[in-house]
Amino acid sequence: MLSRKELVRMAKGVYERKSRPCPTRDKLLQFIILFREDHGYSPTIREMAAAVGVRSTCTISQHLVFLEENGLITHTEGKWRDCIATTNTLPIPALT
């Protein structure tokens, strides 16, 4: 399993090359917000992957690192299950 530093480095490299909007990342952020509103806690990485149609939990981890690096979510170190969307992420358009 990759360390958090390795994930951050990978995410930075990937997203510096891809500056265009990412629909998967947008769906992921919206899913986290809606899931947390409905359940009172954040989804697991596997639930996030299933919701946005991705099989790889590593891909979800990279998206989460990117969202955190850009101030869109916060979480306790090593615990993505408690990620919380920050106030500057709302409003977000509905999932289609």
C-alpha positions in Angstrom: 0.0 0.0 0.0 1.3 3.5 -0.9 2.1 6.0 1.8 0.2 9.3 2.0 3.4 11.1 0.8 3.6 8.8 -2.3 -0.1 9.4 -3.0 0.3 13.2 -2.8 3.3 13.1 -5.1 1.5 10.9 -7.6 -1.6 13.1 -7.4 0.4 16.3 -7.9 2.1 14.8 -11.0 -1.1 13.6 -12.5 -3.2 16.7 -11.9 -0.4 19.2 -12.9 -0.6 17.5 -16.3 -4.4 17.4 -16.3 -5.7 20.9 -15.6 -9.1 20.3 -17.2 -12.2 19.6 -15.1 -12.6 16.0 -13.9 -16.2 14.7 -13.8 -15.3 11.8 -11.6 -13.7 14.0 -9.0 -16.8 16.3 -9.1 -19.1 13.3 -8.7 -16.9 12.0 -5.8 -17.1 15.4 -4.0 -20.9 15.6 -4.4 -21.3 11.9 -3.3 -19.3 12.6 -0.1 -21.5 15.6 0.7 -24.8 13.9 0.0 -23.7 10.7 1.8 -22.6 12.6 4.9 -25.9 14.6 4.9 -28.0 11.3 4.7 -26.0 9.1 7.1 -24.1 11.5 9.4 -20.7 10.0 8.5 -18.5 9.7 5.5 -18.6 6.8 3.0 -15.8 4.2 2.8 -13.4 4.4 -0.1 -15.0 1.3 -1.6 -18.5 3.0 -1.4 -17.0 6.1 -3.0 -15.5 4.0 -5.8 -18.8 2.2 -6.5 -20.8 5.5 -6.5 -18.6 7.1 -9.1 -18.1 4.0 -11.2 -14.4 3.4 -10.5 -13.0 -0.1 -9.5 -9.7 1.1 -8.1 -9.5 2.4 -4.6 -6.1 3.8 -5.4 -7.8 6.1 -8.0 -10.3 7.3 -5.3 -7.4 7.9 -2.9 -5.6 10.0 -5.5 -8.8 12.0 -6.1 -9.2 12.5 -2.3 -5.6 13.7 -2.0 -6.2 16.2 -4.8 -9.5 17.4 -3.2 -7.7 17.9 0.1 -4.7 19.6 -1.4 -7.1 22.1 -3.0 -9.0 22.8 0.2 -12.2 21.1 -0.8 -12.2 18.4 1.9 -10.5 17.8 5.3 -9.8 14.6 7.1 -7.9 13.1 10.0 -4.5 11.7 9.0 -4.9 8.1 7.7 -8.7 8.1 8.1 -10.5 9.0 4.9 -13.7 7.7 6.5 -14.0 11.0 8.4 -13.5 13.3 5.4 -15.6 16.5 5.5 -16.3 18.9 2.7 -15.2 22.4 3.5 -17.7 25.4 3.3 -16.2 26.6 0.0 -17.4 23.6 -1.9 -21.1 24.5 -1.8 -23.3 24.8 -3.8 -22.5 21.9 -6.1 -24.7 20.9 -9.1 -26.8 17.8 -8.7 -25.6 14.4 -10.0 -26.9 13.5 -13.4 
